[in-house]
Amino acid sequence: MTVTRRAERLGLPRMRGLHRLWISAAVDSLGSGLFLPFTIPYFLVVSDLGLLAIGTALSVAALAGVPAGVMAGPLVDRFGATAVVVGCNVLRATGFLAYLWVSEPWHLVLAAALVYWADGAWLPAQGALVVDLAGLDQQPRWFALIRSTRNAALGLGAVVAASVVGFGVDGYRVLAVANAASFLLIGVLIGTWPKARALAGRGRAAAQPRPEGGYRVVLRDRPFKRLVLANGFFVVVVYAIVLLVPAYVGLALPGLAWLPGALFTVNTVLVVLAQGPVVRWTEGRGEVEVLRLAAAVWAASMVLLGAAAFLPTGAALVALFLGVVVFTAAELLFAPTSSAFAVRLAPPGLRGRYLGTHQMSWGAAMVVAPVLFTGLLSLGPGWPWPVLVACCATGWLLLGDRRGTRGVSARRAAPR
């Protein structure tokens, strides 16, 4: 069996001529891993801002990321994904360099808003770039590879950063500069790539006649609107692993400080190792079928995680680890399938708008999830889980009938 055939059986995409795409994803995730776990500690150390001021400023700034995808969609359709990907990475680098001079809350709001907006605009542009370079058939595998790479690189970046912050203020500043440098490197990798530059040229030429209808076409697309609404409920569930579970464990099993990190490690390792094979298993199956299966599996994981609060310590640990494994199985089904479904529903000339609208559901859920989780936990550790089961059921119902198959979706995405 050839190496290529073996890789394809593992769910990996065809890499020939596309190595820069994978390298740029690794660089992006490594840089983010350096800074992301230390975002709040960074401003506590390098500025005189208090914890409440930092949290409030970051929350206000995060609102800028909600409409970013929708704003970037027309830019992708008009100028091509390459130009938007490069521009967003320049803006991200600028924002992180601005962090070096933050001394007032409004400084932080402006700098972080720039980063959040660029992050929100970059995601649909990157999705469109993957499809342009790799094609629709390879897109789910590329999304899976990028996601696995992201989890591995984020973990590696966090390990490296943990050693750097020991140098105090200078160490924290190095993290910000290194993250900015990673974004500039991505801009150079993509901007100087002949294959991507050729796509940009074709995108500009094809975009001269503006796509007819614009967002009116998106808003009239009922299957796509159902997907976006369902995705919003599912993404609230996705954020439970990073926002809800650590706080829940602290309430249900106080004194086990190691437990949240161990649970998150299980999730990360499973994503890195299993995302490719799971994507290969979903190939040929309808997207609605896969997403509904993810919803059912997620609901089962919520029952396991919620039960931990009412069990003895030993049984609670078993329920938590098993719950995270089941949760991750649903996550592996959901993440690449939802993104692939959005792309396949989009006419080529409006792909940026479609992906931008799809991305908005992620941004909106990120605003809702922290408030929802903390509010429910304040009522008691058993409250979040029935609500999350309801989110799974609502998303399941919103997906509509089972007509969202690979074949139907592919035909809708074909040129008209």
Contacts in CASP RR format, 6 or more apart in sequence:
PFRMAT RR
TARGET T0000
AUTHOR 0000-0000-0000
METHOD contacts of the structure
MODEL  1
MTVTRRAERLGLPRMRGLHRLWISAAVDSLGSGLFLPFTIPYFLVVSDLG
LLAIGTALSVAALAGVPAGVMAGPLVDRFGATAVVVGCNVLRATGFLAYL
WVSEPWHLVLAAALVYWADGAWLPAQGALVVDLAGLDQQPRWFALIRSTR
NAALGLGAVVAASVVGFGVDGYRVLAVANAASFLLIGVLIGTWPKARALA
GRGRAAAQPRPEGGYRVVLRDRPFKRLVLANGFFVVVVYAIVLLVPAYVG
LALPGLAWLPGALFTVNTVLVVLAQGPVVRWTEGRGEVEVLRLAAAVWAA
SMVLLGAAAFLPTGAALVALFLGVVVFTAAELLFAPTSSAFAVRLAPPGL
RGRYLGTHQMSWGAAMVVAPVLFTGLLSLGPGWPWPVLVACCATGWLLLG
DRRGTRGVSARRAAPR
1 9 0 8 1.000
4 14 0 8 1.000
7 15 0 8 1.000
8 14 0 8 1.000
8 280 0 8 1.000
9 280 0 8 1.000
10 276 0 8 1.000
10 277 0 8 1.000
10 280 0 8 1.000
11 141 0 8 1.000
11 144 0 8 1.000
11 276 0 8 1.000
11 277 0 8 1.000
11 279 0 8 1.000
11 280 0 8 1.000
12 141 0 8 1.000
12 145 0 8 1.000
12 276 0 8 1.000
13 134 0 8 1.000
13 138 0 8 1.000
13 141 0 8 1.000
13 142 0 8 1.000
13 144 0 8 1.000
13 145 0 8 1.000
14 134 0 8 1.000
14 138 0 8 1.000
15 22 0 8 1.000
17 195 0 8 1.000
18 133 0 8 1.000
18 134 0 8 1.000
18 195 0 8 1.000
20 189 0 8 1.000
20 190 0 8 1.000
20 193 0 8 1.000
20 195 0 8 1.000
20 196 0 8 1.000
21 129 0 8 1.000
21 130 0 8 1.000
21 133 0 8 1.000
21 134 0 8 1.000
21 142 0 8 1.000
22 145 0 8 1.000
22 146 0 8 1.000
22 149 0 8 1.000
23 189 0 8 1.000
24 186 0 8 1.000
24 187 0 8 1.000
24 189 0 8 1.000
24 190 0 8 1.000
25 145 0 8 1.000
25 146 0 8 1.000
25 149 0 8 1.000
25 150 0 8 1.000
25 153 0 8 1.000
26 149 0 8 1.000
26 153 0 8 1.000
27 182 0 8 1.000
27 185 0 8 1.000
27 186 0 8 1.000
27 189 0 8 1.000
28 150 0 8 1.000
28 153 0 8 1.000
28 182 0 8 1.000
28 183 0 8 1.000
28 186 0 8 1.000
29 149 0 8 1.000
29 150 0 8 1.000
29 151 0 8 1.000
29 152 0 8 1.000
29 153 0 8 1.000
29 154 0 8 1.000
30 153 0 8 1.000
30 154 0 8 1.000
30 156 0 8 1.000
30 157 0 8 1.000
30 182 0 8 1.000
31 153 0 8 1.000
31 157 0 8 1.000
31 178 0 8 1.000
31 179 0 8 1.000
31 182 0 8 1.000
32 153 0 8 1.000
32 154 0 8 1.000
32 179 0 8 1.000
32 182 0 8 1.000
33 153 0 8 1.000
33 154 0 8 1.000
33 155 0 8 1.000
33 156 0 8 1.000
33 157 0 8 1.000
33 158 0 8 1.000
33 161 0 8 1.000
34 157 0 8 1.000
34 158 0 8 1.000
34 160 0 8 1.000
34 161 0 8 1.000
34 164 0 8 1.000
34 175 0 8 1.000
34 178 0 8 1.000
34 179 0 8 1.000
34 182 0 8 1.000
35 42 0 8 1.000
35 96 0 8 1.000
35 161 0 8 1.000
35 175 0 8 1.000
35 176 0 8 1.000
35 178 0 8 1.000
35 179 0 8 1.000
36 154 0 8 1.000
36 158 0 8 1.000
37 158 0 8 1.000
37 161 0 8 1.000
37 162 0 8 1.000
38 161 0 8 1.000
38 165 0 8 1.000
38 172 0 8 1.000
38 175 0 8 1.000
39 58 0 8 1.000
40 51 0 8 1.000
40 54 0 8 1.000
40 55 0 8 1.000
40 58 0 8 1.000
41 165 0 8 1.000
41 172 0 8 1.000
42 99 0 8 1.000
42 172 0 8 1.000
42 175 0 8 1.000
42 176 0 8 1.000
43 49 0 8 1.000
43 54 0 8 1.000
43 99 0 8 1.000
43 102 0 8 1.000
43 108 0 8 1.000
44 50 0 8 1.000
44 51 0 8 1.000
44 54 0 8 1.000
45 168 0 8 1.000
45 169 0 8 1.000
45 172 0 8 1.000
46 99 0 8 1.000
46 100 0 8 1.000
46 102 0 8 1.000
46 169 0 8 1.000
46 172 0 8 1.000
46 173 0 8 1.000
47 102 0 8 1.000
47 103 0 8 1.000
47 108 0 8 1.000
48 103 0 8 1.000
49 57 0 8 1.000
49 102 0 8 1.000
49 103 0 8 1.000
49 104 0 8 1.000
49 105 0 8 1.000
49 108 0 8 1.000
53 105 0 8 1.000
53 108 0 8 1.000
54 108 0 8 1.000
56 105 0 8 1.000
57 105 0 8 1.000
57 106 0 8 1.000
57 108 0 8 1.000
57 109 0 8 1.000
57 112 0 8 1.000
58 108 0 8 1.000
58 112 0 8 1.000
60 109 0 8 1.000
60 113 0 8 1.000
61 108 0 8 1.000
61 109 0 8 1.000
61 110 0 8 1.000
61 111 0 8 1.000
61 112 0 8 1.000
61 113 0 8 1.000
61 115 0 8 1.000
61 116 0 8 1.000
62 112 0 8 1.000
62 116 0 8 1.000
62 366 0 8 1.000
62 367 0 8 1.000
63 113 0 8 1.000
63 116 0 8 1.000
63 367 0 8 1.000
64 113 0 8 1.000
64 114 0 8 1.000
64 116 0 8 1.000
64 117 0 8 1.000
65 113 0 8 1.000
65 116 0 8 1.000
65 117 0 8 1.000
65 119 0 8 1.000
65 120 0 8 1.000
65 363 0 8 1.000
66 360 0 8 1.000
66 363 0 8 1.000
66 364 0 8 1.000
66 367 0 8 1.000
67 360 0 8 1.000
68 116 0 8 1.000
68 117 0 8 1.000
68 118 0 8 1.000
68 119 0 8 1.000
68 120 0 8 1.000
68 121 0 8 1.000
68 359 0 8 1.000
69 120 0 8 1.000
69 121 0 8 1.000
69 123 0 8 1.000
69 124 0 8 1.000
69 355 0 8 1.000
69 356 0 8 1.000
69 357 0 8 1.000
69 359 0 8 1.000
69 360 0 8 1.000
70 215 0 8 1.000
70 353 0 8 1.000
70 356 0 8 1.000
70 357 0 8 1.000
70 359 0 8 1.000
70 360 0 8 1.000
71 117 0 8 1.000
71 121 0 8 1.000
72 84 0 8 1.000
72 88 0 8 1.000
72 120 0 8 1.000
72 121 0 8 1.000
72 122 0 8 1.000
72 124 0 8 1.000
72 125 0 8 1.000
72 352 0 8 1.000
72 356 0 8 1.000
73 84 0 8 1.000
73 124 0 8 1.000
73 125 0 8 1.000
73 352 0 8 1.000
73 353 0 8 1.000
73 355 0 8 1.000
73 356 0 8 1.000
74 214 0 8 1.000
74 352 0 8 1.000
74 353 0 8 1.000
75 83 0 8 1.000
75 84 0 8 1.000
75 121 0 8 1.000
75 125 0 8 1.000
76 84 0 8 1.000
76 124 0 8 1.000
76 125 0 8 1.000
76 128 0 8 1.000
76 351 0 8 1.000
76 352 0 8 1.000
76 353 0 8 1.000
76 355 0 8 1.000
76 356 0 8 1.000
77 207 0 8 1.000
77 211 0 8 1.000
77 349 0 8 1.000
77 350 0 8 1.000
77 351 0 8 1.000
77 352 0 8 1.000
77 353 0 8 1.000
78 207 0 8 1.000
78 210 0 8 1.000
79 200 0 8 1.000
79 203 0 8 1.000
79 204 0 8 1.000
79 207 0 8 1.000
80 128 0 8 1.000
80 199 0 8 1.000
80 200 0 8 1.000
80 201 0 8 1.000
80 203 0 8 1.000
80 204 0 8 1.000
80 207 0 8 1.000
81 125 0 8 1.000
81 126 0 8 1.000
81 127 0 8 1.000
81 128 0 8 1.000
81 129 0 8 1.000
81 132 0 8 1.000
81 199 0 8 1.000
81 200 0 8 1.000
81 352 0 8 1.000
82 129 0 8 1.000
82 190 0 8 1.000
82 191 0 8 1.000
82 196 0 8 1.000
82 197 0 8 1.000
82 199 0 8 1.000
82 200 0 8 1.000
83 200 0 8 1.000
84 121 0 8 1.000
84 122 0 8 1.000
84 125 0 8 1.000
85 122 0 8 1.000
85 125 0 8 1.000
85 126 0 8 1.000
85 129 0 8 1.000
85 186 0 8 1.000
85 187 0 8 1.000
85 190 0 8 1.000
86 187 0 8 1.000
86 190 0 8 1.000
86 191 0 8 1.000
87 118 0 8 1.000
87 187 0 8 1.000
88 118 0 8 1.000
88 119 0 8 1.000
88 120 0 8 1.000
88 121 0 8 1.000
88 122 0 8 1.000
88 125 0 8 1.000
89 118 0 8 1.000
89 122 0 8 1.000
89 183 0 8 1.000
89 184 0 8 1.000
89 186 0 8 1.000
89 187 0 8 1.000
89 190 0 8 1.000
90 183 0 8 1.000
90 184 0 8 1.000
90 187 0 8 1.000
91 114 0 8 1.000
91 115 0 8 1.000
91 117 0 8 1.000
91 118 0 8 1.000
92 115 0 8 1.000
92 118 0 8 1.000
92 119 0 8 1.000
92 122 0 8 1.000
92 180 0 8 1.000
92 183 0 8 1.000
93 180 0 8 1.000
93 181 0 8 1.000
93 183 0 8 1.000
93 184 0 8 1.000
94 114 0 8 1.000
94 180 0 8 1.000
95 111 0 8 1.000
95 112 0 8 1.000
95 114 0 8 1.000
95 115 0 8 1.000
95 118 0 8 1.000
95 180 0 8 1.000
96 115 0 8 1.000
96 176 0 8 1.000
96 177 0 8 1.000
96 179 0 8 1.000
96 180 0 8 1.000
96 183 0 8 1.000
97 176 0 8 1.000
97 177 0 8 1.000
97 180 0 8 1.000
98 107 0 8 1.000
98 110 0 8 1.000
98 111 0 8 1.000
98 114 0 8 1.000
99 111 0 8 1.000
99 176 0 8 1.000
100 173 0 8 1.000
100 176 0 8 1.000
100 177 0 8 1.000
101 107 0 8 1.000
102 108 0 8 1.000
102 111 0 8 1.000
120 359 0 8 1.000
120 363 0 8 1.000
123 355 0 8 1.000
123 356 0 8 1.000
123 359 0 8 1.000
123 362 0 8 1.000
124 352 0 8 1.000
124 355 0 8 1.000
124 356 0 8 1.000
124 358 0 8 1.000
124 359 0 8 1.000
125 352 0 8 1.000
125 355 0 8 1.000
127 143 0 8 1.000
127 339 0 8 1.000
127 343 0 8 1.000
127 355 0 8 1.000
128 343 0 8 1.000
128 351 0 8 1.000
128 352 0 8 1.000
128 355 0 8 1.000
129 190 0 8 1.000
129 196 0 8 1.000
129 199 0 8 1.000
130 139 0 8 1.000
130 142 0 8 1.000
130 143 0 8 1.000
130 146 0 8 1.000
131 139 0 8 1.000
131 343 0 8 1.000
131 351 0 8 1.000
132 199 0 8 1.000
133 195 0 8 1.000
133 196 0 8 1.000
133 199 0 8 1.000
134 142 0 8 1.000
136 343 0 8 1.000
136 344 0 8 1.000
136 410 0 8 1.000
136 413 0 8 1.000
139 340 0 8 1.000
139 343 0 8 1.000
140 279 0 8 1.000
140 282 0 8 1.000
140 283 0 8 1.000
140 336 0 8 1.000
140 337 0 8 1.000
140 339 0 8 1.000
140 340 0 8 1.000
141 276 0 8 1.000
141 279 0 8 1.000
141 280 0 8 1.000
143 279 0 8 1.000
143 335 0 8 1.000
143 336 0 8 1.000
143 339 0 8 1.000
143 340 0 8 1.000
144 275 0 8 1.000
144 276 0 8 1.000
144 278 0 8 1.000
144 279 0 8 1.000
144 336 0 8 1.000
145 275 0 8 1.000
145 276 0 8 1.000
147 271 0 8 1.000
147 275 0 8 1.000
147 335 0 8 1.000
147 336 0 8 1.000
148 271 0 8 1.000
148 272 0 8 1.000
148 273 0 8 1.000
148 275 0 8 1.000
148 276 0 8 1.000
151 268 0 8 1.000
151 271 0 8 1.000
151 272 0 8 1.000
152 268 0 8 1.000
152 272 0 8 1.000
154 268 0 8 1.000
155 268 0 8 1.000
161 175 0 8 1.000
164 171 0 8 1.000
164 172 0 8 1.000
164 174 0 8 1.000
164 175 0 8 1.000
165 171 0 8 1.000
165 172 0 8 1.000
165 175 0 8 1.000
167 174 0 8 1.000
190 196 0 8 1.000
191 197 0 8 1.000
206 349 0 8 1.000
211 217 0 8 1.000
211 347 0 8 1.000
211 349 0 8 1.000
211 350 0 8 1.000
211 353 0 8 1.000
214 350 0 8 1.000
214 353 0 8 1.000
215 353 0 8 1.000
215 357 0 8 1.000
217 347 0 8 1.000
217 350 0 8 1.000
217 353 0 8 1.000
218 224 0 8 1.000
218 350 0 8 1.000
218 353 0 8 1.000
218 354 0 8 1.000
218 357 0 8 1.000
219 225 0 8 1.000
221 345 0 8 1.000
223 345 0 8 1.000
223 403 0 8 1.000
223 404 0 8 1.000
224 342 0 8 1.000
224 345 0 8 1.000
224 346 0 8 1.000
224 354 0 8 1.000
224 357 0 8 1.000
226 398 0 8 1.000
226 399 0 8 1.000
226 400 0 8 1.000
227 338 0 8 1.000
227 341 0 8 1.000
227 342 0 8 1.000
227 345 0 8 1.000
227 358 0 8 1.000
227 399 0 8 1.000
228 342 0 8 1.000
228 357 0 8 1.000
228 358 0 8 1.000
228 360 0 8 1.000
228 361 0 8 1.000
229 361 0 8 1.000
229 395 0 8 1.000
229 398 0 8 1.000
230 291 0 8 1.000
230 394 0 8 1.000
230 395 0 8 1.000
230 396 0 8 1.000
230 398 0 8 1.000
230 399 0 8 1.000
231 338 0 8 1.000
231 342 0 8 1.000
231 358 0 8 1.000
231 361 0 8 1.000
231 362 0 8 1.000
232 361 0 8 1.000
232 362 0 8 1.000
232 364 0 8 1.000
232 365 0 8 1.000
232 395 0 8 1.000
233 391 0 8 1.000
233 392 0 8 1.000
233 394 0 8 1.000
233 395 0 8 1.000
233 398 0 8 1.000
234 291 0 8 1.000
234 294 0 8 1.000
234 295 0 8 1.000
234 298 0 8 1.000
234 334 0 8 1.000
234 338 0 8 1.000
234 391 0 8 1.000
234 392 0 8 1.000
234 395 0 8 1.000
235 361 0 8 1.000
235 362 0 8 1.000
235 363 0 8 1.000
235 365 0 8 1.000
235 366 0 8 1.000
235 369 0 8 1.000
236 365 0 8 1.000
236 368 0 8 1.000
236 369 0 8 1.000
236 372 0 8 1.000
236 388 0 8 1.000
236 391 0 8 1.000
237 298 0 8 1.000
237 302 0 8 1.000
237 330 0 8 1.000
237 388 0 8 1.000
237 391 0 8 1.000
237 392 0 8 1.000
238 331 0 8 1.000
238 334 0 8 1.000
238 335 0 8 1.000
238 365 0 8 1.000
239 365 0 8 1.000
239 366 0 8 1.000
239 369 0 8 1.000
239 373 0 8 1.000
240 327 0 8 1.000
240 369 0 8 1.000
240 373 0 8 1.000
240 384 0 8 1.000
240 388 0 8 1.000
241 263 0 8 1.000
241 264 0 8 1.000
241 267 0 8 1.000
241 324 0 8 1.000
241 327 0 8 1.000
241 328 0 8 1.000
241 331 0 8 1.000
242 264 0 8 1.000
243 369 0 8 1.000
243 370 0 8 1.000
243 373 0 8 1.000
244 369 0 8 1.000
244 373 0 8 1.000
244 377 0 8 1.000
244 384 0 8 1.000
245 260 0 8 1.000
245 263 0 8 1.000
245 264 0 8 1.000
245 305 0 8 1.000
245 324 0 8 1.000
246 260 0 8 1.000
246 261 0 8 1.000
246 264 0 8 1.000
247 373 0 8 1.000
247 374 0 8 1.000
247 377 0 8 1.000
248 305 0 8 1.000
248 306 0 8 1.000
248 309 0 8 1.000
248 377 0 8 1.000
248 381 0 8 1.000
248 384 0 8 1.000
249 256 0 8 1.000
249 259 0 8 1.000
249 260 0 8 1.000
249 263 0 8 1.000
249 320 0 8 1.000
250 256 0 8 1.000
250 259 0 8 1.000
250 260 0 8 1.000
251 309 0 8 1.000
251 377 0 8 1.000
251 380 0 8 1.000
251 381 0 8 1.000
252 308 0 8 1.000
252 309 0 8 1.000
252 316 0 8 1.000
252 381 0 8 1.000
253 259 0 8 1.000
253 308 0 8 1.000
253 313 0 8 1.000
253 316 0 8 1.000
253 317 0 8 1.000
253 320 0 8 1.000
259 317 0 8 1.000
259 320 0 8 1.000
263 320 0 8 1.000
263 321 0 8 1.000
263 324 0 8 1.000
266 321 0 8 1.000
266 324 0 8 1.000
266 325 0 8 1.000
266 328 0 8 1.000
267 324 0 8 1.000
267 327 0 8 1.000
267 328 0 8 1.000
267 331 0 8 1.000
270 325 0 8 1.000
270 328 0 8 1.000
270 329 0 8 1.000
270 332 0 8 1.000
271 328 0 8 1.000
271 331 0 8 1.000
271 332 0 8 1.000
274 328 0 8 1.000
274 332 0 8 1.000
275 332 0 8 1.000
275 335 0 8 1.000
275 336 0 8 1.000
278 329 0 8 1.000
278 332 0 8 1.000
278 333 0 8 1.000
279 336 0 8 1.000
282 290 0 8 1.000
282 333 0 8 1.000
282 336 0 8 1.000
282 337 0 8 1.000
283 406 0 8 1.000
284 406 0 8 1.000
285 406 0 8 1.000
286 402 0 8 1.000
286 404 0 8 1.000
286 405 0 8 1.000
286 406 0 8 1.000
287 337 0 8 1.000
287 338 0 8 1.000
287 340 0 8 1.000
287 341 0 8 1.000
287 344 0 8 1.000
287 404 0 8 1.000
287 405 0 8 1.000
287 406 0 8 1.000
287 409 0 8 1.000
288 399 0 8 1.000
288 400 0 8 1.000
288 401 0 8 1.000
288 402 0 8 1.000
288 403 0 8 1.000
288 404 0 8 1.000
288 405 0 8 1.000
289 402 0 8 1.000
289 405 0 8 1.000
290 333 0 8 1.000
290 334 0 8 1.000
290 337 0 8 1.000
291 333 0 8 1.000
291 334 0 8 1.000
291 337 0 8 1.000
291 338 0 8 1.000
291 341 0 8 1.000
291 399 0 8 1.000
292 396 0 8 1.000
292 399 0 8 1.000
293 333 0 8 1.000
294 330 0 8 1.000
294 331 0 8 1.000
294 333 0 8 1.000
294 334 0 8 1.000
294 337 0 8 1.000
295 330 0 8 1.000
295 392 0 8 1.000
295 393 0 8 1.000
295 395 0 8 1.000
295 396 0 8 1.000
296 392 0 8 1.000
296 396 0 8 1.000
297 326 0 8 1.000
297 329 0 8 1.000
297 330 0 8 1.000
297 333 0 8 1.000
298 327 0 8 1.000
298 330 0 8 1.000
298 331 0 8 1.000
298 334 0 8 1.000
298 388 0 8 1.000
298 392 0 8 1.000
299 389 0 8 1.000
299 392 0 8 1.000
299 393 0 8 1.000
300 326 0 8 1.000
301 323 0 8 1.000
301 324 0 8 1.000
301 326 0 8 1.000
301 327 0 8 1.000
301 329 0 8 1.000
301 330 0 8 1.000
302 385 0 8 1.000
302 386 0 8 1.000
302 388 0 8 1.000
302 389 0 8 1.000
302 392 0 8 1.000
303 385 0 8 1.000
303 389 0 8 1.000
304 319 0 8 1.000
304 320 0 8 1.000
304 322 0 8 1.000
304 323 0 8 1.000
304 326 0 8 1.000
305 319 0 8 1.000
305 320 0 8 1.000
305 323 0 8 1.000
305 324 0 8 1.000
305 327 0 8 1.000
305 385 0 8 1.000
306 319 0 8 1.000
306 381 0 8 1.000
306 382 0 8 1.000
306 384 0 8 1.000
306 385 0 8 1.000
307 319 0 8 1.000
308 316 0 8 1.000
308 317 0 8 1.000
308 319 0 8 1.000
308 320 0 8 1.000
309 316 0 8 1.000
309 381 0 8 1.000
309 382 0 8 1.000
310 382 0 8 1.000
311 319 0 8 1.000
338 358 0 8 1.000
339 358 0 8 1.000
341 404 0 8 1.000
341 409 0 8 1.000
342 354 0 8 1.000
342 355 0 8 1.000
342 358 0 8 1.000
343 351 0 8 1.000
343 354 0 8 1.000
343 355 0 8 1.000
343 413 0 8 1.000
344 406 0 8 1.000
344 409 0 8 1.000
344 410 0 8 1.000
344 412 0 8 1.000
344 413 0 8 1.000
345 354 0 8 1.000
345 409 0 8 1.000
345 412 0 8 1.000
345 413 0 8 1.000
346 352 0 8 1.000
346 353 0 8 1.000
346 354 0 8 1.000
346 355 0 8 1.000
346 413 0 8 1.000
347 354 0 8 1.000
347 412 0 8 1.000
347 413 0 8 1.000
347 415 0 8 1.000
347 416 0 8 1.000
348 413 0 8 1.000
348 415 0 8 1.000
372 384 0 8 1.000
372 387 0 8 1.000
373 384 0 8 1.000
376 383 0 8 1.000
376 384 0 8 1.000
376 387 0 8 1.000
377 383 0 8 1.000
377 384 0 8 1.000
END
